[in-house]
């Protein structure tokens, strides 16, 4: 049995050495063989060179170098496809999530938990706006989706071997990994921790990317926006019928003036805006269906280097076979 620590990396040259030092100290203290699998997601700085240097001096280091930047969700999927550990820990390299929690995750895994996720009690180094939008996004997801996605959790978690195999069987190209982790089910446990600020560098997620990330999550796990369009349309149609009936009755009984131009324009612009809004929602779903229909691979690998522990395990499998 051994552990794979999966680390997606994008332009993290300022923190890779410190991260590897802290993670190595943790792995040295546990009684379990381990592999550190870096996924270089098209970094434009010297991240890849630093990872190659780590691999040259640490037999536990593997790495995948993707052909370009495919995004963090796809980079994690690439790592999951290559991770051969009996348990797999996913952790970012920025040291906001402490590697020192890994032994606690392993303890819960040994008790039969297939997923052990880390829930943030606090989020240091993040703006009020980001905390506010994140909190309300997960509340919204809880109301819209049938999948119970744990609140205040990121990608930092441990998943079992059968969870890894289950995730490999999910083919969608628009991947909201937090939702997929929850969707596969199995027994899940949590660890609560204080999330620190970044050790160095800056976040790679702009608000625009976070907005698109939120859209991926909502459209991947809920059809509620489409149902909202239906209910809103039915409500407007019913109100329009009532209003039209009132106008007919008022005109027959009392006579009536021709409705004014301002009120007419208000109604037309309001209904036009509502129609365009829901056309946009339909477009989001259709666009994702179009992308799924292409069946393009999630990522392409430019280079793969296997750690010694992985090579030894493959030799054992070949011998047994």
C-alpha positions as CSV (number, residue, x, y, z in Angstrom):
1,X,0.0,0.0,0.0
2,X,1.2,3.5,-0.8
3,X,0.0,7.1,-1.0
4,X,-0.1,9.4,-4.0
5,X,0.0,13.2,-3.2
6,X,-1.4,14.9,-6.3
7,X,-0.3,18.6,-6.7
8,X,-1.7,20.7,-9.6
9,X,0.8,23.5,-10.4
10,X,0.4,26.7,-12.5
11,X,3.2,29.3,-12.1
12,X,4.2,28.5,-8.6
13,X,7.9,28.9,-8.8
14,X,8.1,31.0,-5.7
15,X,6.6,28.3,-3.4
16,X,7.5,24.9,-4.9
17,X,10.7,24.4,-2.9
18,X,9.0,25.4,0.4
19,X,6.0,23.2,-0.3
20,X,8.2,20.2,-1.1
21,X,10.2,20.7,2.1
22,X,7.1,20.7,4.3
23,X,5.4,17.9,2.4
24,X,8.6,15.8,2.6
25,X,8.8,16.2,6.4
26,X,5.2,14.9,6.6
27,X,5.8,11.9,4.4
28,X,9.1,11.0,6.2
29,X,7.1,10.8,9.4
30,X,4.4,8.4,8.2
31,X,4.8,4.6,7.9
32,X,3.7,4.4,4.3
33,X,5.5,4.5,0.9
34,X,4.5,7.7,-1.0
35,X,4.7,9.4,-4.3
36,X,4.5,13.1,-5.0
37,X,2.8,13.6,-8.4
38,X,3.1,17.2,-9.7
39,X,0.8,18.2,-12.6
40,X,2.4,21.1,-14.4
41,X,-0.6,22.8,-16.1
42,X,1.3,24.8,-18.8
43,X,3.2,27.1,-16.4
44,X,5.0,30.0,-18.1
45,X,7.6,30.5,-15.3
46,X,10.3,28.1,-14.1
47,X,7.9,25.8,-12.3
48,X,8.7,22.8,-14.6
49,X,12.4,23.2,-14.2
50,X,12.1,23.3,-10.4
51,X,9.9,20.2,-10.4
52,X,12.5,18.4,-12.6
53,X,15.2,19.3,-10.1
54,X,13.1,17.9,-7.3
55,X,12.6,14.7,-9.3
56,X,16.4,14.4,-9.8
57,X,17.1,14.4,-6.0
58,X,13.9,12.9,-4.6
59,X,12.9,9.4,-5.8
60,X,9.3,10.0,-4.7
61,X,8.7,12.8,-7.2
62,X,6.7,12.1,-10.3
63,X,5.4,14.8,-12.7
64,X,3.1,15.2,-15.7
65,X,3.8,18.2,-17.9
66,X,0.7,19.1,-19.9
67,X,1.0,20.4,-23.4
68,X,-0.6,23.7,-22.4
69,X,-2.8,25.3,-19.7
70,X,-6.0,23.2,-19.6
71,X,-7.3,24.6,-16.3
72,X,-7.1,23.3,-12.7
73,X,-10.1,21.0,-13.0
74,X,-8.6,19.2,-16.0
75,X,-5.1,19.1,-14.4
76,X,-6.6,17.4,-11.4
77,X,-8.3,14.9,-13.7
78,X,-5.0,14.2,-15.4
79,X,-3.4,13.5,-12.0
80,X,-6.3,11.2,-11.0
81,X,-5.9,9.3,-14.2
82,X,-2.2,8.6,-13.4
83,X,-2.4,8.2,-9.6
84,X,-1.8,4.6,-8.6
85,X,-1.8,5.0,-4.9
86,X,-4.2,3.1,-2.6
87,X,-5.1,6.6,-1.2
88,X,-4.7,9.9,-3.1
89,X,-4.4,13.3,-1.5
90,X,-5.1,16.4,-3.6
91,X,-3.4,19.5,-2.4
92,X,-2.4,22.9,-3.9
93,X,1.2,24.0,-3.8
94,X,0.6,27.4,-2.4
95,X,0.6,26.1,1.3
96,X,-2.7,27.6,2.1
97,X,-3.7,24.0,2.8
98,X,-1.2,22.5,5.4
99,X,0.4,19.2,4.4
100,X,0.6,18.4,8.1
101,X,-3.1,17.4,8.0
102,X,-2.3,14.4,5.8
103,X,-1.7,12.0,8.7
104,X,-5.1,12.9,10.1
105,X,-6.7,12.2,6.7
106,X,-4.9,8.8,6.6
107,X,-6.3,7.9,10.0
108,X,-9.9,8.5,8.9
109,X,-9.2,6.6,5.6
110,X,-7.9,3.6,7.7
111,X,-11.2,3.7,9.5
112,X,-13.1,3.1,6.3
113,X,-13.8,6.6,4.8
114,X,-13.5,6.8,1.1
115,X,-13.3,10.6,1.0
116,X,-11.9,12.8,3.7
117,X,-12.3,16.5,2.9
118,X,-10.9,19.5,4.7
119,X,-13.4,22.1,5.7
120,X,-12.2,25.6,6.3
121,X,-13.1,27.2,9.6
122,X,-11.5,30.5,8.3
123,X,-9.9,31.8,5.1
124,X,-7.0,34.1,5.8
125,X,-5.6,36.3,3.1
126,X,-8.8,36.5,1.0
127,X,-10.9,39.5,0.4
128,X,-14.4,40.1,2.0
129,X,-16.0,40.0,-1.5
130,X,-14.4,36.6,-2.3
131,X,-15.5,35.1,1.0
132,X,-19.0,36.6,0.6
133,X,-19.5,35.3,-3.0
134,X,-18.0,31.9,-2.2
135,X,-20.3,31.4,0.9
136,X,-23.4,32.4,-1.1
137,X,-22.4,30.3,-4.1
138,X,-22.4,27.1,-2.1
139,X,-25.7,28.1,-0.4
140,X,-27.1,28.5,-3.9
141,X,-25.7,25.2,-5.0
142,X,-27.2,23.5,-2.0
143,X,-30.7,24.8,-3.0
144,X,-30.4,24.1,-6.7
145,X,-28.5,20.8,-6.8
146,X,-29.6,17.3,-5.7
147,X,-26.0,16.6,-4.8
148,X,-24.9,17.7,-1.3
149,X,-21.7,19.6,-1.8
150,X,-19.9,20.3,1.5
151,X,-19.7,24.0,2.3
152,X,-16.4,25.8,2.8
153,X,-14.4,23.1,1.2
154,X,-11.8,23.3,-1.6
155,X,-10.0,20.6,-3.5
156,X,-7.8,19.6,-0.5
157,X,-9.0,16.1,0.4
158,X,-8.1,12.4,0.4
159,X,-9.9,9.9,-1.8
160,X,-9.7,6.1,-1.8
161,X,-8.8,3.8,-4.6
162,X,-12.4,3.0,-5.5
163,X,-13.2,6.7,-5.5
164,X,-10.3,7.3,-8.0
165,X,-11.7,4.5,-10.2
166,X,-15.2,6.0,-10.0
167,X,-13.9,9.5,-11.0
168,X,-12.0,8.0,-14.0
169,X,-15.3,6.7,-15.3
170,X,-17.0,10.2,-15.5
171,X,-16.6,11.4,-19.1
172,X,-17.8,15.0,-19.0
173,X,-15.5,17.7,-20.3
174,X,-16.9,20.6,-18.2
175,X,-15.7,19.4,-14.9
176,X,-16.7,20.8,-11.5
177,X,-14.6,18.6,-9.4
178,X,-16.1,19.6,-6.0
179,X,-19.4,18.4,-7.3
180,X,-18.0,15.2,-8.8
181,X,-16.3,14.3,-5.5
182,X,-19.6,14.6,-3.8
183,X,-21.6,12.9,-6.6
184,X,-19.7,9.6,-6.4
185,X,-20.9,9.2,-2.8
186,X,-19.3,6.5,-0.6
187,X,-18.5,7.2,3.0
188,X,-17.2,10.7,3.6
189,X,-15.6,12.4,6.6
190,X,-14.3,15.8,7.3
191,X,-11.4,17.6,9.0
192,X,-11.8,21.2,10.1
193,X,-8.8,23.5,9.8
194,X,-7.7,27.2,9.7
195,X,-6.8,28.1,6.1
196,X,-3.7,30.3,5.9
197,X,-2.8,33.0,3.4
198,X,-0.6,32.1,0.4
199,X,3.0,31.4,1.3
200,X,4.2,33.4,-1.7
201,X,2.9,34.6,-5.1
202,X,-0.7,35.5,-5.9
203,X,-3.9,33.7,-6.8
204,X,-4.4,32.6,-10.4
205,X,-8.1,32.8,-10.2
206,X,-9.5,36.2,-11.3
207,X,-13.1,37.1,-10.6
208,X,-14.0,36.4,-14.2
209,X,-12.6,32.9,-14.0
210,X,-14.4,32.3,-10.7
211,X,-17.7,33.5,-12.4
212,X,-17.2,30.9,-15.2
213,X,-16.3,28.3,-12.6
214,X,-19.6,29.0,-10.8
215,X,-21.5,28.7,-14.1
216,X,-19.9,25.3,-14.7
217,X,-20.9,24.2,-11.3
218,X,-24.5,25.3,-11.6
219,X,-25.1,24.0,-15.2
220,X,-23.3,20.7,-14.4
221,X,-25.4,19.8,-11.4
222,X,-28.7,21.5,-11.8
223,X,-31.4,22.2,-14.3
224,X,-33.2,24.6,-12.0
225,X,-32.4,27.7,-14.2
226,X,-34.2,26.1,-17.0
227,X,-37.2,25.3,-14.8
228,X,-37.1,28.9,-13.6
229,X,-37.6,30.0,-17.1
230,X,-40.7,27.8,-17.5
231,X,-42.2,28.9,-14.2
232,X,-41.5,32.6,-14.8
233,X,-43.0,32.3,-18.3
234,X,-46.1,30.6,-17.0
235,X,-46.5,33.3,-14.3
236,X,-46.2,36.1,-16.8
237,X,-48.6,34.5,-19.1
238,X,-51.2,34.1,-16.3
239,X,-50.8,37.7,-15.2
240,X,-51.0,38.9,-18.8
241,X,-54.2,37.0,-19.2
242,X,-55.7,38.6,-16.1
243,X,-54.6,42.0,-17.2
244,X,-55.9,41.5,-20.7
245,X,-59.3,40.3,-19.4
246,X,-59.5,43.4,-17.1
247,X,-58.8,45.7,-20.1
248,X,-61.5,44.1,-22.2
249,X,-64.1,44.2,-19.3
250,X,-63.2,47.9,-18.5
251,X,-63.5,48.9,-22.1
252,X,-66.9,47.2,-22.6
253,X,-68.3,48.6,-19.4
254,X,-66.8,52.0,-19.1
255,X,-64.9,52.7,-22.2
256,X,-61.2,53.4,-22.0
257,X,-58.4,55.6,-23.3
258,X,-55.7,54.2,-25.6
259,X,-52.8,53.0,-23.4
260,X,-49.9,55.5,-23.4
261,X,-46.6,55.0,-25.1
262,X,-44.5,55.0,-21.9
263,X,-46.4,52.1,-20.3
264,X,-46.2,50.2,-23.6
265,X,-42.5,50.7,-23.9
266,X,-42.0,49.6,-20.3
267,X,-43.8,46.4,-20.8
268,X,-42.0,45.6,-24.1
269,X,-38.5,46.3,-22.7
270,X,-39.2,44.3,-19.6
271,X,-40.4,41.3,-21.4
272,X,-37.6,41.6,-24.0
273,X,-35.0,41.7,-21.2
274,X,-36.5,38.6,-19.6
275,X,-36.6,36.7,-22.9
276,X,-32.9,37.6,-23.6
277,X,-31.9,36.6,-20.1
278,X,-33.5,33.1,-20.4
279,X,-32.1,32.8,-24.0
280,X,-28.7,33.3,-22.3
281,X,-29.4,30.5,-19.9
282,X,-30.4,28.2,-22.7
283,X,-27.2,29.2,-24.5
284,X,-25.1,28.2,-21.5
285,X,-26.6,24.7,-21.5
286,X,-26.5,24.4,-25.3
287,X,-22.8,25.5,-25.4
288,X,-21.9,22.9,-22.8
289,X,-23.8,20.2,-24.8
290,X,-21.9,21.3,-27.9
291,X,-18.6,21.0,-26.1
292,X,-19.5,17.6,-24.8
293,X,-20.5,16.3,-28.2
294,X,-17.0,17.0,-29.6
295,X,-15.5,14.3,-27.3
296,X,-12.1,16.0,-27.2
297,X,-9.7,14.8,-24.6
298,X,-9.5,16.7,-21.3
299,X,-5.8,17.3,-21.6
300,X,-2.7,16.3,-23.6
301,X,0.5,15.2,-21.9
302,X,3.9,16.5,-23.2
303,X,6.0,14.6,-20.7
304,X,5.7,12.1,-17.9
305,X,8.3,11.1,-15.3
306,X,7.5,8.3,-12.9
307,X,8.8,8.1,-9.4
308,X,10.8,5.1,-8.3
309,X,7.9,3.9,-6.1
310,X,5.7,3.9,-9.1
311,X,8.2,2.0,-11.3
312,X,8.7,-0.6,-8.5
313,X,4.9,-1.0,-8.2
314,X,4.6,-1.5,-12.0
315,X,7.4,-4.2,-11.9
316,X,5.5,-6.0,-9.1
317,X,2.3,-5.9,-11.2
318,X,4.1,-7.2,-14.3
319,X,5.7,-10.0,-12.2
320,X,2.3,-11.0,-10.7
321,X,0.7,-10.9,-14.1
